[in-house]
Amino acid sequence: MRKFFIAAITTAMLTATAAIAQIPQNYYSSLKGKKGAELKTAVHNIIKNATVLKYGSGSGRTWEGFYTTDRLDDGQVVDRYSNDKRYFGNKGQAVSGMNIEHSFPKSWWGGDTEVGAYTDLNHLYPSDATANSAKLNYPLGEVSPSGITFDNDLVLVGNPVSGQGGGSKYVFEPADEYKGDFARTYFYMVTCYQNLDWKYEYMAQKGSYPSMQGWAVEMLLKWHRQDPVS
């Protein structure tokens, strides 16, 4: 299972990077011949010094980043949390009714705003404010049909199915079309920021390897395969 976890991380990174720009020569050469914990740490060393924006709206801030990463051709915001249609205004301007959502909850590392994870666009998404409030800092998971507490026809919040949740009473389940996005986001986060001191270990796990609970690895790998990189 852990072997496939590492494979998912590296595959997602290579695919995403290739889609954006030409990969610098020898950028991934340090990964050759490595596996398991050694491979994960090698990936961590490549990506740990991420360039991040400042938080909020305006030039050089996260809403300007969203204008590039989460805007459709007609200006609509890609919202993984709601079917409501909202549109970007000027570049860098916040969109009414939406939040800057830490899909990997900031409370899990204690909410420190000085670490790169706080403004890393790899896990920040523009989110419908109501759905964001319902999600809180719950882990990802599959909601039991009899335990739904929030349903906006795209995402669910509620009691997890057996074996999931990591001790949390509730989980957040994204739509099938976005489950792979969330899975690859979480694999990235526990690799790039594997040295953070996790305050909540619903899914994350202290230590550099595997840095994630076994049930979470299994579920996210399933989501990754069912919803491959588009």
C-alpha positions as CSV (number, residue, x, y, z in Angstrom):
1,M,0.0,0.0,0.0
2,R,2.8,2.5,0.9
3,K,4.6,1.7,-2.3
4,F,1.5,2.8,-4.3
5,F,1.2,5.8,-2.1
6,I,4.7,7.0,-3.2
7,A,3.9,6.2,-6.8
8,A,0.7,8.3,-6.7
9,I,2.7,11.3,-5.3
10,T,5.4,11.1,-8.0
11,T,2.9,10.4,-10.8
12,A,0.7,13.3,-9.8
13,M,3.7,15.7,-9.5
14,L,5.2,14.7,-12.8
15,T,1.8,15.0,-14.6
16,A,0.9,18.3,-13.1
17,T,4.3,19.9,-13.7
18,A,4.4,18.7,-17.3
19,A,1.0,20.2,-17.9
20,I,2.2,23.7,-16.7
21,A,5.7,24.0,-18.1
22,Q,8.7,22.2,-19.3
23,I,10.3,20.3,-16.4
24,P,13.8,21.6,-15.7
25,Q,16.6,19.3,-16.8
26,N,17.6,16.8,-14.0
27,Y,14.9,18.2,-11.7
28,Y,13.8,14.7,-10.6
29,S,17.2,13.0,-11.0
30,S,17.6,12.6,-7.2
31,L,14.6,10.2,-7.2
32,K,16.3,7.6,-9.3
33,G,16.8,4.2,-7.6
34,K,14.9,5.2,-4.5
35,K,11.8,3.7,-2.9
36,G,9.6,3.8,0.2
37,A,10.7,6.3,2.9
38,E,13.8,7.3,1.0
39,L,11.9,8.2,-2.1
40,K,9.3,10.2,-0.2
41,T,12.0,12.2,1.6
42,A,13.7,12.8,-1.8
43,V,10.5,14.1,-3.2
44,H,10.1,16.3,-0.1
45,N,13.6,17.8,-0.6
46,I,12.7,18.8,-4.1
47,I,9.4,20.5,-3.3
48,K,9.8,21.7,0.3
49,N,11.0,25.2,-0.6
50,A,7.7,26.1,-2.4
51,T,7.1,29.7,-3.6
52,V,3.8,30.8,-2.2
53,L,1.7,33.9,-2.5
54,K,0.5,36.2,0.4
55,Y,-3.0,35.6,1.8
56,G,-6.1,37.4,0.7
57,S,-7.0,39.7,-2.2
58,G,-4.9,42.0,-4.3
59,S,-1.7,41.8,-6.3
60,G,0.6,38.9,-5.4
61,R,-2.1,37.3,-3.1
62,T,-4.1,34.1,-3.2
63,W,-7.2,35.5,-5.0
64,E,-4.9,36.6,-7.8
65,G,-3.6,33.0,-7.9
66,F,-7.1,31.6,-8.1
67,Y,-7.7,33.9,-11.1
68,T,-5.1,31.8,-13.0
69,T,-5.6,28.3,-11.4
70,D,-9.4,28.2,-10.9
71,R,-11.0,30.3,-13.6
72,L,-12.9,28.8,-16.6
73,D,-12.8,30.5,-20.1
74,D,-16.0,32.3,-19.4
75,G,-14.7,33.7,-16.1
76,Q,-16.6,31.3,-13.9
77,V,-15.0,30.2,-10.7
78,V,-14.2,26.5,-10.3
79,D,-15.9,25.7,-7.1
80,R,-15.3,22.1,-5.8
81,Y,-17.8,22.7,-2.9
82,S,-21.0,24.0,-4.5
83,N,-22.9,24.0,-7.8
84,D,-23.6,27.7,-7.4
85,K,-22.1,29.7,-10.3
86,R,-20.0,32.7,-9.4
87,Y,-17.7,34.7,-11.6
88,F,-14.3,36.5,-11.2
89,G,-14.2,40.2,-11.4
90,N,-10.9,42.0,-11.7
91,K,-7.8,39.9,-11.3
92,G,-6.9,39.6,-7.6
93,Q,-10.4,40.6,-6.5
94,A,-12.2,38.3,-4.0
95,V,-15.4,36.8,-5.2
96,S,-18.5,37.5,-3.1
97,G,-19.9,34.5,-1.1
98,M,-16.7,32.6,-1.4
99,N,-13.8,31.8,1.0
100,I,-10.2,30.9,0.6
101,E,-10.5,27.3,1.7
102,H,-7.6,25.3,3.2
103,S,-8.7,21.9,1.8
104,F,-6.0,20.4,4.1
105,P,-7.3,22.1,7.4
106,K,-4.9,24.6,8.8
107,S,-5.9,23.6,12.4
108,W,-4.2,20.3,11.7
109,W,-0.8,21.9,12.1
110,G,-2.0,24.4,14.7
111,G,-2.9,27.2,12.3
112,D,0.6,28.8,12.1
113,T,0.4,31.5,9.3
114,E,4.1,31.7,9.0
115,V,4.6,28.2,7.4
116,G,4.3,27.8,3.7
117,A,1.4,25.5,4.0
118,Y,-0.8,28.4,5.0
119,T,-0.7,30.0,1.5
120,D,0.3,27.0,-0.7
121,L,-2.0,27.0,-3.7
122,N,-1.7,23.3,-4.0
123,H,-4.3,22.9,-1.3
124,L,-6.1,26.3,-1.4
125,Y,-9.4,26.4,-3.3
126,P,-12.0,29.1,-3.7
127,S,-15.0,27.7,-1.8
128,D,-18.7,28.4,-1.3
129,A,-18.8,29.9,2.2
130,T,-21.7,27.8,3.4
131,A,-20.1,24.6,2.4
132,N,-16.8,25.7,3.8
133,S,-18.5,26.3,7.2
134,A,-20.1,22.9,7.1
135,K,-16.8,21.2,6.3
136,L,-15.0,22.8,9.3
137,N,-11.7,20.8,9.9
138,Y,-13.2,17.4,9.3
139,P,-11.1,14.8,7.5
140,L,-12.0,13.5,4.1
141,G,-14.1,10.4,4.0
142,E,-17.1,8.6,2.6
143,V,-20.3,9.6,4.3
144,S,-22.7,6.8,5.5
145,P,-26.0,7.2,3.7
146,S,-27.8,7.1,7.1
147,G,-25.5,9.7,8.7
148,I,-25.7,12.8,6.3
149,T,-25.7,16.1,8.1
150,F,-25.0,18.4,5.1
151,D,-25.9,17.9,1.5
152,N,-25.8,20.7,-1.2
153,D,-26.1,18.3,-4.1
154,L,-22.4,18.3,-4.7
155,V,-20.6,17.6,-1.4
156,L,-21.6,15.8,1.8
157,V,-20.8,16.0,5.5
158,G,-21.8,13.4,8.0
159,N,-20.8,10.2,9.8
160,P,-18.1,8.2,8.1
161,V,-18.6,4.6,6.9
162,S,-17.0,1.9,9.0
163,G,-13.2,2.1,9.2
164,Q,-12.8,5.7,8.1
165,G,-12.6,9.1,9.9
166,G,-9.6,8.5,12.1
167,G,-11.7,9.0,15.2
168,S,-13.6,12.0,13.9
169,K,-17.3,11.9,14.3
170,Y,-17.8,13.6,10.9
171,V,-16.1,13.5,7.5
172,F,-16.3,15.6,4.4
173,E,-16.9,13.8,1.1
174,P,-16.3,15.8,-2.1
175,A,-18.0,15.0,-5.4
176,D,-16.7,12.1,-7.5
177,E,-15.4,14.5,-10.2
178,Y,-13.1,16.1,-7.6
179,K,-12.1,13.2,-5.4
180,G,-8.8,12.6,-7.3
181,D,-8.0,16.3,-7.0
182,F,-8.4,16.1,-3.2
183,A,-6.4,12.8,-3.0
184,R,-3.4,14.2,-4.9
185,T,-3.6,17.4,-2.9
186,Y,-3.4,15.5,0.4
187,F,-0.5,13.3,-0.8
188,Y,1.3,16.5,-1.8
189,M,0.7,18.1,1.6
190,V,2.0,15.3,3.7
191,T,5.1,15.1,1.5
192,C,5.9,18.8,1.2
193,Y,5.2,19.5,4.8
194,Q,6.1,16.1,6.3
195,N,8.0,17.7,9.2
196,L,5.1,19.7,10.6
197,D,4.0,18.8,14.1
198,W,0.4,17.7,13.5
199,K,-2.1,18.7,16.2
200,Y,-4.8,16.6,14.7
201,E,-4.1,13.2,13.3
202,Y,-7.4,12.2,11.7
203,M,-5.5,11.6,8.5
204,A,-2.0,13.0,8.9
205,Q,0.5,11.1,11.0
206,K,3.6,12.4,12.7
207,G,6.9,11.4,11.2
208,S,8.4,11.7,7.7
209,Y,7.0,8.3,6.6
210,P,4.3,7.6,5.6
211,S,3.0,10.7,7.3
212,M,-0.6,9.5,6.8
213,Q,-2.9,7.1,8.5
214,G,-3.3,3.7,6.7
215,W,-7.1,4.0,6.2
216,A,-6.5,7.4,4.6
217,V,-3.8,6.1,2.2
218,E,-6.1,3.3,1.1
219,M,-9.1,5.6,0.5
220,L,-7.2,8.3,-1.3
221,L,-5.4,5.9,-3.6
222,K,-8.8,4.6,-4.6
223,W,-10.0,8.1,-5.3
224,H,-6.8,8.8,-7.2
225,R,-7.4,5.9,-9.5
226,Q,-11.1,6.5,-10.0
227,D,-10.6,10.2,-10.8
228,P,-7.2,10.5,-12.7
229,V,-5.5,13.7,-13.6
230,S,-7.5,15.6,-16.2
